[in-house]
């Protein structure tokens, strides 16, 4: 059986997601309108939403995000 490579993350999930969002938006801003730009913007929106959900899960008793 193959062993999994495990390592400890040095940054938080929220920080990595924010970096992903910013990078995707930056790359999309340099592209002309089209499918590649829309794909990057969708990826940025998904990362932004994931940050909201992660923050919601970390807050006990909080209401779900809109």
C-alpha positions in Angstrom: 0.0 0.0 0.0 1.3 3.4 -0.9 1.9 5.8 2.0 0.4 9.3 1.9 2.8 12.2 2.0 1.7 14.3 5.0 2.9 17.7 6.0 1.8 20.5 8.3 0.4 23.6 6.7 2.3 26.7 7.6 -0.5 29.1 6.7 -4.2 29.1 7.5 -6.8 27.9 5.1 -8.4 31.3 5.0 -5.0 32.9 4.1 -4.4 30.4 1.3 -7.9 30.9 -0.1 -7.5 34.7 -0.1 -4.2 34.4 -1.9 -5.9 32.1 -4.5 -8.8 34.6 -4.9 -6.4 37.6 -5.4 -4.2 35.7 -7.9 -7.2 34.6 -9.9 -8.7 38.1 -10.1 -5.3 39.5 -11.0 -4.8 37.0 -13.9 -8.4 37.6 -15.0 -7.9 41.4 -15.1 -5.2 41.0 -17.8 -7.4 38.8 -20.1 -9.9 39.9 -22.7 -13.5 38.8 -22.1 -14.0 35.1 -22.8 -14.2 31.7 -21.3 -10.7 31.7 -19.6 -11.5 35.0 -17.9 -14.9 33.8 -16.8 -13.3 30.6 -15.4 -10.8 32.6 -13.4 -13.5 34.9 -12.0 -15.6 31.9 -11.0 -12.6 30.4 -9.2 -12.2 33.7 -7.4 -15.8 33.8 -6.3 -15.7 30.2 -5.1 -12.6 31.0 -3.0 -14.3 34.1 -1.6 -17.3 32.0 -0.7 -15.1 29.3 0.9 -13.5 31.9 3.1 -17.0 33.0 4.3 -18.0 29.4 5.0 -14.7 28.7 6.8 -15.2 31.8 9.0 -18.8 30.8 9.7 -17.8 27.3 10.8 -15.1 28.7 13.1 -17.6 31.0 14.9 -19.7 29.1 17.4 -23.4 30.0 17.3 -23.1 32.2 14.2 -25.8 32.5 11.6 -25.1 30.9 8.2 -23.6 33.3 5.6 -26.1 34.9 3.1 
